[in-house]
Amino acid sequence: MVKWWQFGLIGMLALFLPTIVSFISAINRHNVPAEEWGKAAGVAAAVAGMGFLCGLIAWAGQRLHTYLGMLGDALVGAIVMLVYLTCCMLLFEPELLNEKFSIGGLPMYCMGAVIGLAGGAKVGYDLRKWIQKQSATE
């Protein structure tokens, strides 16, 4: 059985690795001045933390499939996506939760919920197949 911290690490790596690749690419193109590297490292750490949190939420909701089937997977996906968007807004653009909510935050939440529902259903199904295969080989 996959443990809670393994879900957290998977979530962390899923968000952290593309961030690091983008950062290295920007450095190679000379788009990031040396004095901004500390801020970029802070962003990478925040993204890693958000990924770990999203992985923990996915772990906590994995049993919803037992009760609701694919709908449970979809709900977990939507919740993960909305938590991720909330973290992004809180850390990087807090105005989207206040004065810009109707023109920025709400549309992002609506789009995120739809993407999360679809992605959660697909990823939940694939992840469950992978976990069952791993459990069968142990």
Secondary structure, DSSP 8 states (H G I E B T S, - for coil): ---HHHHHHHHHHHHHHHHHHHHHHHHHTT-S-GGGHHHHHHHHHHHHHHHHHHHHHHHHTTTHHHHHTHHHHHHHHHHHHHHHHHHHHHHH-GGGGTTTIIIIIHHHHHHHHHHHHHHHHHHHHHHHHHHHHHHHH-
